[in-house]
Amino acid sequence: MKTLDKSGKIADIYHLVNFLAKVTRQDLDQCLLTCNAGVTRLQYVVIRFLSHKHYTIRELSRRLSLEPATLVPVIDSLEKQGLVIRTNDPKDRRRNPLILTEEGLEVLNKVELIRPENSIVKGLDQLGPEKTVLLHDLLHEFSRLVAEEEEDLQDGLLSWQQPTSEN
């Protein structure tokens, strides 16, 4: 019977999560290039979030764990490309929610995230359907356990679902 070497397992989990994050970033970069999306990975992530909800730069920076100063040039570039517009909140003049434009939504619709050549897709195909469901369920459960706020987890999950034109 295996015993739990907690510190070794934790170190392995850190490494595996970082490795999988790297692989997903590479898959996304390749997809954006192949689809000729015309946006960077970070720009793409921003417009994915904005496809489901209007955020201010501050709110986005918190969701993405980035400094607002890091997002300002990203938003400026998206605005210049006509993919995002800054608006004024009529209830609070200090708030400037960002809204995805129709052109921004077109960029999202142009990008096919789930592609047979993606490393993650290939790996899950090799795992098979039962282990894929188990992995999915365990990752959801674990994410809920470590999430500082349920809202952050839900916003992150929602942002990767199919975009809507309602926002």
Secondary structure by P-SEA (a helix, b strand, c coil): ccccaaaaaaaaaaaaaaaaaaaaaaaaaaaaaaacccccaaaaaaaaaaccccccaaaaaaaaccccccaaaaaaaaaaaccbbbbbccccccbbbbbbcaaaaaaaaaccccccccaaaaaaaaacaaaaaaaaaaaaaaaaaacccaaaaaaaaaaaccccccc
